[in-house]
């Protein structure tokens, strides 16, 4: 990267650059002892990957990319799976529930795979789904398994340090717990050699010199076990701290609800003699009613649901925008996100370098401006096209698109085809039933008649901008300047059955001049435009 580019990056105001500058200050311009800056995201594999997983990885990737513009120090991103956690309950969305119920309490990597015999365990099956999920978006990351780290001994040094400072760490954790929990709490969770379950039992004795703890097993017998070699795992807040310490994590994001946990984990890291990572806490998403999204309630929006209607770049943009502001994550945000993404991509190539660093598309595509594959068509325009064409056939809508984008086909314009597929599905699922057409008023009838006559006289090859200007002029002939906004609202409500709509010039060019004239004539005749002609 050139010095000029680095200077621009150092001044960039976009939040990934602000975060990256914190990391540059942390390392003081030189590589840490481990030789690289480590970014981490965590994942609990008791369920399938979800939209929060995508959000953490894509946002962390954006910070990593920004850091790479500011420093030549190598970076790595670990996606860490807490797959040694005990299975606490049977998920609702998996088969073989009885088999899972019989294995409650065991580490996820010791529970049989309920889906098939393809994977050695439930944890391994969900880890495979996580990796496939991340790979489908092209993320650059390294997968890490807690089971591997515990059983291979790579956590041993950290676990012995936890044992050495056991009383100090316990003193941090106990005041945060209720009275009943305090009576049995230990940062170490032994794994029963008899049942294989992760035990929530008090530790009766610790021996830092021997590296062991003593606890009472489920059958009441006393057991002394090493804390190393995968014989125990840590309670999750201590586990989070232990991971930061053992791996040397430099940067990790977490939701606003985990701020207290992150503060506790940071204190534990310092007790162990380590340095907590730089952190970024993001706001949580809200559902349709403005309530916090809960995985157990299922009141949110899944990645699969989003991708049914829109490309993944639009979801990445929604994650990039204002991460510290609570936002609704529901179906109605999708059209705006798609169009915001398309607008960002369209602007990026022509922007000055400093301005480009503020563009969401720069962060989504790591500074590499993609070709504008949508050819000036946006999602809302396609929704309105589906509305007036009264069809759920993508092939029918392609007939209109070819007029707007000469020579385009699903084969040579796959991105446009992807947008059209999503728009048709979105229209059928959410828009069709909500369309509310109205009849024009007397003043509006005169203006609409004028517009129809104006359009009929326009050359077929008129550009969208020229048509837009003619629509504007038709409105000026019938309404005062202050009423022109209402003129366009009239067009949307009378012709499209919506309070909002696309730029009319582009829409008329897409749907066809003659088709729009017929649409106006039907509206003037009092026909029901919610039905096909």
C-alpha positions in Angstrom: 0.0 0.0 0.0 1.4 3.4 -0.9 2.2 6.0 1.7 -0.6 8.2 0.3 -3.1 5.5 0.7 -2.0 4.7 4.2 -2.3 8.4 5.1 -5.8 8.4 3.9 -6.6 5.3 5.9 -5.1 6.8 9.0 -7.7 9.7 8.7 -10.7 7.6 7.6 -13.7 8.0 9.8 -15.5 4.8 9.0 -15.8 2.7 12.1 -13.7 -0.3 10.9 -10.8 2.2 10.5 -11.4 3.6 14.0 -11.2 0.1 15.4 -8.1 -0.7 13.3 -6.3 2.3 14.7 -6.9 1.0 18.2 -5.0 -2.2 17.2 -2.2 -0.2 15.6 -1.7 1.6 18.9 -1.9 -1.6 20.8 1.0 -3.2 19.0 3.1 -0.1 18.9 4.0 -0.5 15.2 5.6 -3.9 15.5 4.4 -7.5 15.5 3.5 -9.2 18.8 5.7 -11.9 20.1 3.5 -14.5 18.4 4.3 -12.9 15.0 0.8 -11.7 14.0 -2.3 -9.8 15.2 -5.1 -12.2 16.1 -8.7 -11.6 15.5 -11.3 -13.9 17.0 -15.0 -14.7 16.8 -16.7 -17.3 19.0 -19.4 -19.8 18.2 -21.5 -22.1 20.4 -22.2 -25.2 18.2 -25.2 -26.4 20.2 -27.3 -25.0 17.3 -27.1 -24.1 13.7 -25.2 -21.0 12.5 -27.4 -17.9 12.5 -27.4 -14.4 11.4 -25.5 -13.2 14.4 -22.7 -15.5 13.5 -22.6 -13.9 10.0 -22.6 -10.4 11.6 -19.7 -11.1 13.9 -17.5 -12.6 11.2 -18.3 -10.0 8.5 -17.8 -7.1 10.9 -14.5 -8.5 12.3 -13.4 -9.1 8.7 -14.0 -5.4 7.9 -11.8 -4.4 10.8 -9.1 -6.8 9.8 -9.1 -5.4 6.2 -8.9 -1.9 7.6 -6.0 -2.9 9.8 -4.2 -4.4 6.8 -4.3 -0.9 5.1 -2.7 0.6 8.2 0.0 -2.0 9.1 2.2 -4.6 7.4 2.0 -6.8 10.5 0.5 -10.2 9.5 -3.0 -11.0 10.7 -5.1 -14.2 11.4 -8.8 -14.7 12.1 -9.8 -17.6 14.3 -13.4 -18.8 14.3 -13.4 -20.6 17.6 -16.1 -23.2 18.4 -16.8 -23.9 22.1 -17.6 -27.5 21.2 -16.5 -29.0 24.5 -19.4 -27.3 26.2 -22.0 -29.7 27.7 -25.3 -30.3 25.9 -27.7 -28.5 28.1 -31.0 -29.1 26.3 -32.3 -30.8 23.2 -32.7 -28.3 20.4 -36.1 -28.0 18.8 -34.9 -28.2 15.2 -33.0 -31.5 15.2 -34.0 -35.2 14.7 -33.4 -38.0 17.1 -34.4 -36.0 20.1 -34.5 -39.1 22.4 -30.9 -40.0 21.6 -29.8 -36.5 22.4 -31.8 -36.5 25.6 -29.9 -39.6 26.7 -26.6 -37.7 26.2 -27.5 -34.5 28.0 -24.6 -33.0 29.9 -21.9 -34.6 27.7 -19.5 -32.4 25.7 -21.0 -31.6 22.3 -18.1 -33.5 20.7 -19.0 -36.6 22.7 -22.7 -36.6 21.7 -23.6 -38.7 18.7 -24.5 -37.0 15.5 -28.4 -36.8 15.4 -28.4 -35.9 11.7 -26.6 -38.9 10.1 -23.5 -41.1 10.6 -21.5 -38.6 8.5 -19.8 -36.9 11.5 -18.4 -38.4 14.7 -20.4 -36.2 17.0 -23.1 -33.5 17.3 -20.4 -30.9 17.8 -18.5 -32.1 14.7 -21.7 -32.0 12.6 -22.5 -28.4 13.7 -18.9 -27.4 13.2 -19.1 -28.7 9.6 -22.2 -26.6 9.1 -20.5 -23.6 10.5 -17.5 -24.0 8.2 -19.8 -24.6 5.2 -21.8 -21.5 6.2 -18.7 -19.3 6.4 -17.1 -20.8 3.3 -20.3 -20.0 1.3 -19.6 -16.3 1.9 -15.9 -16.5 1.0 -14.6 -15.5 4.4 -10.9 -16.0 5.1 -10.6 -17.6 8.5 -9.1 -20.5 10.4 -11.4 -22.8 12.3 -10.5 -23.7 15.8 -12.1 -26.4 18.1 -12.1 -26.1 21.9 -12.0 -29.9 22.1 -8.8 -29.9 20.1 -7.2 -27.2 22.2 -8.2 -28.8 25.5 -7.3 -32.4 24.6 -4.1 -31.6 22.7 -2.6 -29.9 25.7 -2.4 -26.5 24.0 -4.5 -25.1 26.8 -2.5 -26.8 29.6 -0.3 -23.8 30.4 -3.3 -21.5 30.6 -5.2 -24.1 32.8 -2.3 -24.4 35.2 -2.2 -20.6 35.4 -5.9 -20.6 36.3 -5.2 -23.2 39.0 -2.3 -21.2 40.3 -4.6 -18.1 40.6 -7.7 -20.1 41.5 -8.7 -18.2 44.6 -8.2 -14.8 42.9 -10.3 -15.8 39.9 -13.0 -17.2 42.1 -13.1 -14.0 44.0 -13.9 -12.1 40.8 -16.7 -14.5 39.8 -18.5 -15.2 43.0 -19.8 -11.7 43.7 -21.6 -11.8 40.3 -23.6 -15.0 41.2 -26.6 -15.7 43.3 -26.3 -17.2 46.8 -27.3 -20.7 45.7 -24.9 -20.7 42.7 -22.0 -19.4 44.8 -22.2 -22.4 47.1 -21.3 -24.8 44.3 -19.5 -22.6 41.8 -16.1 -23.4 40.5 -14.3 -22.1 37.4 -13.3 -25.7 36.6 -15.9 -28.1 35.3 -14.6 -31.6 35.6 -15.6 -34.2 33.1 -16.8 -37.4 34.9 -14.6 -40.4 34.0 -17.7 -42.6 34.7 -20.5 -40.8 32.9 -18.6 -38.5 30.5 -20.7 -35.6 31.5 -19.5 -32.1 32.2 -20.1 -31.6 35.9 -21.3 -28.4 37.7 -19.9 -29.4 41.1 -17.9 -27.7 43.8 -14.2 -28.2 43.9 -13.2 -29.5 47.3 -9.4 -29.1 47.0 -6.9 -27.6 44.6 -3.2 -28.5 44.3 -1.4 -26.0 42.1 1.9 -27.8 42.5 0.4 -31.2 41.4 -1.8 -29.5 38.8 -5.0 -31.2 40.2 -8.3 -30.6 41.7 -10.5 -32.8 43.9 -14.3 -33.0 43.4 -17.2 -35.3 44.2 -18.4 -37.3 41.2 -22.1 -37.9 40.5 -22.1 -41.2 42.5 -20.6 -39.4 45.5 -17.0 -40.7 45.2 -14.1 -38.3 45.5 -12.0 -37.9 42.4 -8.7 -36.2 42.0 -8.0 -35.2 38.4 -5.5 -33.1 36.5 -6.8 -29.8 35.1 -4.8 -30.5 32.0 -5.2 -32.9 29.0 -9.0 -32.4 28.5 -10.0 -33.7 31.9 -11.8 -30.4 32.8 -13.1 -27.4 30.9 -13.7 -23.9 32.2 -16.9 -22.1 33.0 -17.7 -19.9 30.0 -16.6 -16.5 31.4 -13.3 -18.0 32.6 -13.1 -20.0 29.4 -13.4 -16.8 27.4 -10.7 -15.2 29.4 -8.6 -18.4 29.2 -8.9 -18.4 25.4 -7.9 -14.7 25.2 -4.8 -15.5 27.3 -3.8 -18.8 25.7 -4.2 -17.7 22.1 -3.1 -14.1 22.6 -6.3 -12.7 21.1 -5.9 -9.0 20.1 -9.4 -8.2 18.9 -12.9 -9.6 19.5 -16.4 -8.2 19.1 -19.4 -9.0 21.2 -23.0 -7.9 21.7 -24.0 -5.2 24.1 -25.5 -7.8 26.4 -22.0 -9.3 26.9 -20.3 -6.1 28.1 -20.4 -7.2 31.8 -19.0 -10.7 30.9 -16.2 -9.1 28.8 -15.3 -6.9 31.7 -15.0 -9.9 34.0 -13.0 -11.9 31.5 -10.6 -8.9 31.0 -10.0 -8.9 34.8 -9.2 -12.6 34.8 -6.8 -12.2 31.9 -4.9 -9.6 33.8 -4.7 -11.8 36.9 -3.1 -14.5 34.6 -0.5 -11.9 33.5 -2.0 -11.3 30.0 -3.5 -8.4 28.1 -7.2 -8.4 27.2 -8.0 -7.9 23.6 -9.3 -4.7 22.1 -13.1 -5.0 22.0 -16.0 -3.6 20.1 -19.5 -4.0 21.5 -22.4 -3.8 19.0 -26.1 -3.2 19.5 -28.5 -6.0 19.4 -31.0 -6.4 16.6 -34.7 -6.0 17.2 -37.7 -7.9 15.8 -40.8 -6.6 14.0 -42.2 -5.1 17.2 -38.9 -3.6 18.4 -38.2 -6.3 20.9 -34.8 -8.0 21.4 -34.3 -11.0 19.0 -34.1 -14.3 20.8 -32.9 -17.5 19.2 -35.1 -19.6 21.5 -38.2 -17.5 20.6 -37.4 -17.5 16.9 -38.6 -13.9 16.5 -35.8 -12.8 14.2 -34.8 -13.3 10.6 -32.5 -16.1 9.5 -29.7 -15.8 7.0 -31.6 -18.3 4.8 -34.7 -16.2 4.9 -32.7 -13.1 3.9 -31.0 -14.9 1.1 -34.3 -16.1 -0.3 -35.0 -12.5 -1.3 -31.6 -10.7 -1.6 -27.9 -11.3 -2.3 -25.5 -11.7 0.6 -23.8 -8.3 0.0 -27.0 -6.6 1.0 -26.9 -8.4 4.4 -23.2 -7.4 4.7 -24.1 -3.8 4.1 -26.8 -4.0 6.8 -24.3 -5.3 9.2 -21.8 -2.6 8.3 -24.1 0.3 8.7 -24.2 1.8 12.2 -23.3 -1.3 14.3 -23.8 0.6 17.6 -27.4 1.6 16.8 -30.2 -0.8 17.6 -31.9 -1.8 14.3 -34.9 -3.9 13.4 -33.9 -7.1 11.6 -37.1 -8.0 9.8 -38.3 -8.6 6.3 -39.2 -5.0 5.6 -35.6 -3.8 5.9 -34.5 -6.0 3.0 -35.5 -3.8 -0.1 -33.8 -0.7 1.3 -30.7 -2.7 2.2 -30.4 -4.1 -1.4 -30.9 -0.7 -2.9 -28.4 1.0 -0.5 -25.9 -1.7 -1.5 -26.5 -1.2 -5.2 -26.2 2.6 -4.8 -22.9 2.2 -2.9 -21.4 0.0 -5.5 -22.5 2.4 -8.3 -20.8 5.3 -6.5 -17.6 3.6 -5.5 -15.5 3.7 -8.8 -16.0 7.4 -9.2 -15.3 8.5 -5.7 -12.2 10.3 -4.5 -10.0 7.8 -2.5 -10.7 9.5 0.8 -14.5 9.3 0.2 -14.3 5.7 -1.0 -13.0 4.7 2.4 -16.3 5.8 3.9 -18.3 3.8 1.4 -19.9 0.6 2.7 -19.1 -1.2 -0.6 -15.4 -0.6 0.0 -15.6 -2.5 3.3 -17.8 -5.3 1.8 -15.4 -5.9 -1.1 -12.1 -5.1 0.6 -11.5 -2.0 -1.5 -12.0 -3.7 -4.8 -14.9 -2.1 -6.7 -17.1 -4.8 -8.3 -18.7 -4.3 -11.6 -22.1 -2.7 -11.3 -24.0 -5.9 -12.4 -27.5 -4.5 -11.8 -27.3 -2.2 -14.8 -29.2 0.7 -13.1 -32.0 -1.5 -12.0 -32.8 -1.6 -8.3 -34.9 -3.9 -6.0 -37.8 -1.5 -5.5 -38.1 -1.0 -9.2 -38.3 -4.8 -9.7 -41.0 -5.0 -7.0 -43.1 -2.4 -8.7 -42.5 -4.2 -12.1 -43.9 -7.4 -10.5 -46.8 -5.5 -9.2 -48.0 -3.9 -12.4 -47.2 -7.0 -14.5 -49.3 -9.2 -12.2 -47.1 -12.2 -12.6 -44.8 -14.4 -10.5 -43.1 -15.6 -13.6 -39.5 -14.5 -13.8 -39.4 -15.2 -17.5 -42.3 -12.7 -18.1 -40.5 -10.0 -16.2 -37.3 -10.7 -18.1 -39.2 -9.5 -21.2 -39.4 -6.1 -19.7 -35.8 -6.1 -18.4 -34.5 -6.8 -21.9 -36.1 -3.5 -23.0 -34.3 -1.6 -20.2 -31.0 -3.5 -20.5 -30.6 -4.5 -24.2 -29.0 -7.8 -24.7 -29.2 -8.9 -21.1 -30.2 -12.5 -20.4 -30.3 -14.7 -17.2 -27.1 -16.3 -18.6 -25.0 -13.2 -19.2 -26.5 -11.1 -16.4 -26.7 -13.6 -13.5 -26.6 -10.9 -10.8 -29.6 -9.2 -12.4 -31.3 -12.5 -12.6 -30.6 -13.1 -8.9 -32.1 -9.8 -8.0 -35.2 -10.5 -10.1 -35.6 -13.9 -8.5 -35.5 -12.4 -5.0 -37.8 -9.5 -5.9 -40.5 -11.9 -7.3 -40.4 -14.0 -4.2 -40.5 -10.9 -2.0 -43.4 -9.4 -3.9 -45.4 -12.6 -3.6 -44.7 -13.1 0.1 -45.0 -9.6 1.4 -46.1 -6.9 -1.1 -48.9 -8.4 -3.1 -51.5 -8.6 -0.3 -50.7 -5.1 1.0 -51.2 -3.2 -2.3 -53.8 -0.5 -1.9 -54.8 1.3 -5.1 -57.0 4.4 -5.1 -58.9 6.4 -7.7 -57.5 9.8 -8.7 -59.1 13.1 -7.7 -60.5 15.5 -10.3 -57.2 17.5 -10.3 -55.2 14.4 -10.4 -57.2 13.1 -13.4 -56.3 16.1 -15.5 -52.6 15.7 -14.6 -52.7 12.0 -15.4 -54.4 12.5 -18.7 -51.8 15.1 -19.6 -49.0 12.7 -18.6 -50.5 9.9 -20.7 -50.7 12.2 -23.8 -47.1 13.4 -23.1 -45.7 9.9 -22.9 -47.5 8.7 -26.0 -45.7 11.4 -28.0 -42.2 10.6 -26.7 -39.8 8.7 -28.9 -39.4 5.1 -27.9 -35.7 5.6 -27.4 -36.1 8.3 -24.8 -33.8 8.0 -21.8 -35.0 7.4 -18.3 -33.7 10.9 -17.3 -35.6 12.5 -20.2 -38.8 10.7 -19.2 -38.3 11.7 -15.6 -38.1 15.3 -16.6 -41.3 15.0 -18.7 -43.1 13.5 -15.7 -41.9 16.4 -13.6 -43.0 19.0 -16.2 -46.5 17.4 -16.4 -46.8 17.8 -12.7 -45.7 21.4 -12.8 -48.5 22.2 -15.3 -51.2 21.2 -12.8 -49.7 21.6 -9.3 -47.9 24.4 -7.5 -44.2 23.8 -6.7 -45.0 22.9 -3.1 -47.3 20.2 -4.3 -45.0 18.3 -6.7 -44.0 15.8 -4.0 -47.7 15.0 -3.8 -47.8 14.6 -7.6 -45.3 11.7 -7.4 -47.1 10.2 -4.4 -50.2 10.3 -6.6 -48.5 8.3 -9.2 -47.4 5.7 -6.7 -50.8 5.4 -5.0 -52.9 5.4 -8.1 -50.7 3.3 -10.5 -48.6 1.2 -8.1 -50.8 0.8 -5.1 -48.1 2.1 -2.7 -47.2 5.2 -0.8 -43.6 5.1 -2.1 -42.1 4.1 -5.3 -39.2 4.2 -7.8 -38.0 7.1 -9.9 -40.8 7.2 -12.4 -38.6 7.9 -15.4 -36.6 4.7 -14.8 -39.8 2.7 -14.1 -41.5 3.9 -17.3 -38.4 3.0 -19.3 -38.4 -0.4 -17.7 -42.1 -1.2 -18.0 -42.5 0.4 -21.4 -43.9 3.8 -22.4 -47.0 2.3 -24.1 -47.7 0.0 -21.1 -47.6 2.9 -18.7 -50.0 4.9 -21.0 -52.4 1.9 -20.8 -52.0 1.7 -17.1 -53.0 5.4 -16.7 -56.0 4.9 -19.1 -57.2 2.0 -16.9 -56.8 4.1 -13.8 -58.8 7.0 -15.4 -61.5 4.5 -16.4 -61.8 3.4 -12.8 -60.6 -0.1 -13.4 -59.2 -2.2 -10.5 -55.4 -2.1 -11.1 -54.9 -4.9 -8.6 -56.1 -7.2 -11.3 -54.4 -8.0 -14.6 -55.8 -6.2 -17.7 
